Amino acid sequence: MSFEFDSVVSRLRAAGCVFAEDEARLIISTAGTADELAAMVDRRVSGLPLEHVLGWAEFCGIRLAVEPGVFVPRRRTEFLVRQAVAGAPEGAVVLDLCCGSGALGVAVAASVAEVELHASDVESAAVRCARRNVGAAGRVYEGDLFAPLPGTLKGRVNVLLANVPYVPTGEIALLPPEARDYEPRVTLDGGTDGLEVLRRVASEAAGWLAPGGRLLSEVSDRQVPDAVRAVELGGLGADVVRSEELSATVLVGVNG
């Protein structure tokens, strides 16, 4: 076992994996056979994100299925979930837009009693993955933002999770290879200033939110002034909360 572990660590470290020991433990514990272990190490060494190699990601203490071609939930986004949970009433109607693996909605539902969970994504692979994670706890729709949602949700949403793409188009090339080469561009590219998708969400959000309902979206610090303006133009009050620990900035829009 020690030889196997050391061998895997050496290969991962040579490939530039900063946390080679931790990754080796996860890969070895996940692999069912020696052949599977060798294949998993090969995929990781080739640059495939660790979560895609493992087939799962841990988010807010929950192990979630993550398939190749699906956005991997980031640890910093756990801060957005904490903000959502803090203001969510029991029995909240929760909508997870651009849901990816469904991580945000699942995490909120795990912390708030009797949640009615809905989620949507434009990517078929993401919808398939989210349906695995959400299971019978909610419904997942395929389509662009609000388009596939039932009209019966209008005016009822208490928590609108919108972890939309917010990387400016010109900065996609600066992202780590794991993101820019293996995650769908549509999950990263937020347009010229990174806020094009957020503006679309903000322009419609008020019509879907219940009185006092909140829109929560992650942005970068430098985007805050324009992001606040977009939310206010959509008729929502705006607040910004930050976590230095996780280097996370969350924009909160409030309906009424």
N, C-alpha and C positions, 0 to 999 in steps of 0.2 A: 504493500500500500504506500509506504514511504517513497519507494522508487517511482511508483506511478505518479504520486503527487508531485515529486520534485521534477519529473520529466514534463508534466503538464505546465507547471509554473515556469520552467525554463523556456518552453515554447511561447507561452503567453507573454513573458517578459521580453523576449526577443522581438515579438511583434509590436511592442510598445504599450502593452496593457499596464497601466500604472498600478492597479490593484490586483496584480497577477495571483497572489496567494488566495485572496478572497474569491476571485473568479474561479480558480482551480477547484476550490472546495465546492462551490455551487455546481459546477459542471460535473464533477465526479459524483456528487450526491444525486444528481438528476439522471445521469446516464444509466441505462438498464443493463448494457453489455459492454464488453471491451470494444467491439466494433462501433457501437453507438458513441462511446466516449471519444474514440479517434475521429469520428465524423464531426462531432460537436466541436472538438478542439480545432479541427481544420477550418470549420466555418467561422469560428471566432478569430483565428489567425488571419483569415482572409479579410476581416474587417466588419463582419456582420455584428450588429449590436448584441451584447450579451443577452438581453431579454429575448431577442428573437432566437438566439441559440438555445436558450433554456425552454422557451415556449411560455414563459410567464414573467410577470414583473410584480414586485411588491410595492403597494401604494397604500398609504394610511393603514399599514398593518394588515392589508388584505392581499392575498395572492390572486392575481388576475391573469387570465389567458392573454397572450400577446402574440399575434401571428406576424410573419414577414409581410412587409407592406403596410403595417399598421403603426401609427404614431405611438411611441413609448412614453407613458406618463412620467413627468419629471417630479423629482422630490420637492422642488420649490413650489409646485402647484398644490401641495398639501396645505399650504398657507391659505390658498383660496378656499379649499374645502372647509378649513376651520372657520373662516369668516362666514361661509354659507350656513354651516351647522349652528353657529352662535345665534343667528337670528331667525332660524326656521321653526315654525310652530309644529306641534304634533299634528300629524295628518297632512303635512304640507304637500302641495302639488309641486313637484320638482321637474324641471325641463333642462336636459343636458344637450345643448347644441354643439355641433362639431365634436361629437362625443368620442370619436376614436374607439378605443377599447371599451368605453363605457365607465372608465375608472372614476370620474368625478361623481356621477350620479349614483353609482354603487356605493361609494364611500359615504356620501351624504345619507343615503338610505340606511346604511349600517349604523348610523349615529342618531337618527331621528325616527321616532316611532310612527308607524302607520303611514309612511310616505307613499304617495301616488307618483310613480316614476315614469317619465317619458324621455326618450332620447332620439336624436337623429344625426345622420352623417351622410355626406354625399358619396363617400367611397364604399363600394360593395364589400371590400375586405374588412373595413372597419365595422360595418353593420353586422356582418357575419360574426366577427369577434365579440362585438358588444352584446349580441344576442346570447352568446355563450355565457358571458359574465353576468348579464342582467337576469337571465333565466325567466322564471315565472314572477319575478319581483316587479316587472314593469314591461313596457312596450318600446321597441326600437323601430324607427322608420327610416327608410332610405330616400334621400332627396336633399335639395339645397335649402339649408337653414329652416325657416318656418314652413316652406312649401308643402312638405308631405304630412304636416300635422293636422289632426282633426280640428274642425272649427269649434268643437265643444270645449277646447282648452282656452279659447280666448277669454281674457278677463279673469282667469282662475289661477294662474301660475304664481306661486309664492316665492319660489327660488328659480331664477333663470341663470344657469351656469353656461357661460359662453367663453370657453377657453379657445378662442378663435386664433388662427394664424396671425402673428403680428411682426414677423421679420420683414424688413423692407426688401424688396426684390433685389436691389443692388448688393445686399449683404448676405444673400444665400450662400455665395461662394466662400464666405468667411466662416461658416459654421463647421463644427467638427465633422469629419468624414462619415461617422456613424449616422449623423442626421442627414446631411445633404445627399449622401449616396444611397441610403437605404430606407429613408422615410419619404412618403409621397410628397412631392413639392407642394401640392394643394394644402397640406397640413402645416406648412411652414411659411409660405409666401403670402404676406399681407398687403402686397401692392407697393406702390412707390414710396409711401411713408410708413408702411406697415399697418395702417389703420383702415384700409378699405373695407375689410370684412366687418370690423367692429362698427363702422358707420352704418352698414346695412342692417346689422342687428339692432343698433340703437334706434334707427329710424322706425322700426316696427315693434320694439319691445313693449312700449306702453300699452299697445292694444292687446297684448297677451298676458300682461301682469295683472294680478289682483291688486286692489287698493293696499298700499304698503308693501307690495311685492318688490323684490330686489333683483337687479341684474348684476352679476359679478363676472369680471373679465380681467385677465392678466395683461399687463402692458409693461413696457420699459419705462424707466424714470423720465427719459427725455421725451417720451410720447405723452406724458400726463396732461400738459395743457391742451393739446389738440384732442385727446381722448375725452377729457372732461367736457370740452365744447361740443363734441359729437353727442354725448349723452344728454347734455342740456338741450341741444337742438331737438332731440327726440322727446322732450317734455318730461324728463326725469331729473330729480335732484342728484347731485354728484358728490361723492366723497372718495378719498384715496387713503388706503391703509398700506403700510409697508412692514416687511420683516427683514431686519438686517441679517439675522441668522441664516435665512434661506435665500437672501438676495432676491426677494419677491416683492412686486408691487401690484396691488389689486385695486381696480376701479370698481366702485359700487354705485350703481344707479338705483334710485328709490322712486317708486311710483306714488306720488302724492305725499 
